[in-house]
Amino acid sequence: MMELKNDVQNMQNGQASCACKCGKTPVSNADYMARQENTESNARSYPRKFPFSLVKAKGSWVEDVEGNRYLDFLCGAGTLALGHNDPEVNQAMVEMLTNDAPLHTLDLMTPVKDTFVQTLISLLPPGLKENAKVQFCSPSGTDATDAAIKLCKTATGRRSVIAFHGGYHGMGHGALALTGNLGAKEKVASLMPDVHFFPYPYSYRCPFGLGGEMGIKACCEYFERTLKDPESGIIPPAAVILEPIQGEGGVIPAPVEFLQTVRRVTEELGIPMIVDEIQCGVGRSGKFFAFEYANIVPDVILVSKAIGGTQPMSVVVYNKKLDKWQPGAHAGTFRGNQLAMRAGTVVMNRVSKPEFLAEVIEKGDMIRARVNALKEKVSIIGDVRGKGLMFGCEFVDPAGKKDSLGSLPGNGEIAAKVQHLCFENRLVMERGGRNGAVMRCLCALNVTKEDVNIMLDTFEKVVLSVDKEIAGK
């Protein structure tokens, strides 16, 4: 296992040196990586896993400066719902660029903006659709999180917020405080106070050590009993925030019973419920919004990534009963991105069609069925899960000690090895979850079945080779 760890470290650090010197024009991937090493922040992450420089992109494929083509199952971390350079999306933006349309409008009104808003509201569930208001934020989803917390604190006059283990809500000071992962928080002091974390159902690694229906019920009971307990130590919160499907946390879908319990309890106690649909929304789960699986109506919805149709965009949709803040209470210079609104309208119209969503579910089922079959052949896959084209495969250490549920420890080194070999075989996929042990699918929602099968063939070949390597040690 130590040899595997060294392989991964060498893979992540091996691009730091290069023949490219300052002043020369880069010509190879190595040249560009060296230039980036010298000029960009140490906080950069993706180039360490994918050391290439891209020049072309179409559909689910990208091409680097050396002419190598890769199947892209990352797609801007789920931002590119219709893949790279979709003709209809591009045409909509070209029309704006060639017609002297305003492109930057702060929060001023335009016909393009009105169409976007009306389209988005039309896709909301009854109960919210008739009472919805929209706040455009700075482009990143983290700002939508911060805006929603400010909104709910203003509306309720309260200060504490409930979040969940494994949740990811962004990297801003407030959003990071609500995020479960400790790595990004350890070096940043004095994050937003009064955040309380509750267990999130995760059957493979149940926080209560129960698993299955018992584990789900325990999470539901703990949530309800704690919030209704006058001795819990938690003052009534301004909001409860959760992802219907945790993304960075390892692709963990919330059970229907859990979402329904959180909604019922928050309604009974007058607590605004915020659902973070930034990664799992806009069709990725097979529903336009992932919370629709539970047939609930939240108070606040966070939307970003795919909603901008490849362009930067973040939006908070909320019930007008919360609209208690004053003009200027939340602002952002780039909240009037007209290209994103025009492109996003195209995406919403395409993705929301029942036949489109049915295909998302069908292709997701193809992936899970094939990887579940692979799981039976190898020792390094512990769990396969997800909904629609939000897919996760958790890698484990076959020589590790099983926990009380019989689950082996997650192994990020093995997952990193799989990721690296996939890249060498021209497949780009991301990791996440505890210790980075989960390989994730964030491909274009209109990915072809042919490309899905190419991905599966490559993934299976790589996993079988890594499993064989580990078994031989």
Helices and strands as residue ranges (DSSP letters): H 2-13, H 29-39, H 46-49, E 54-58, E 61-64, E 69-72, H 75-78, H 87-97, H 111-122, G 129-131, E 132-136, H 141-156, E 161-164, H 173-177, E 195-198, G 203-205, H 212-227, E 239-242, E 245-246, E 252-253, H 256-269, E 273-276, G 290-294, E 300-303, G 305-308, E 315-319, G 320-322, H 338-351, H 354-375, E 381-387, E 390-395, H 412-424, E 427-428, E 430-432, G 434-436, E 438-441, H 449-471
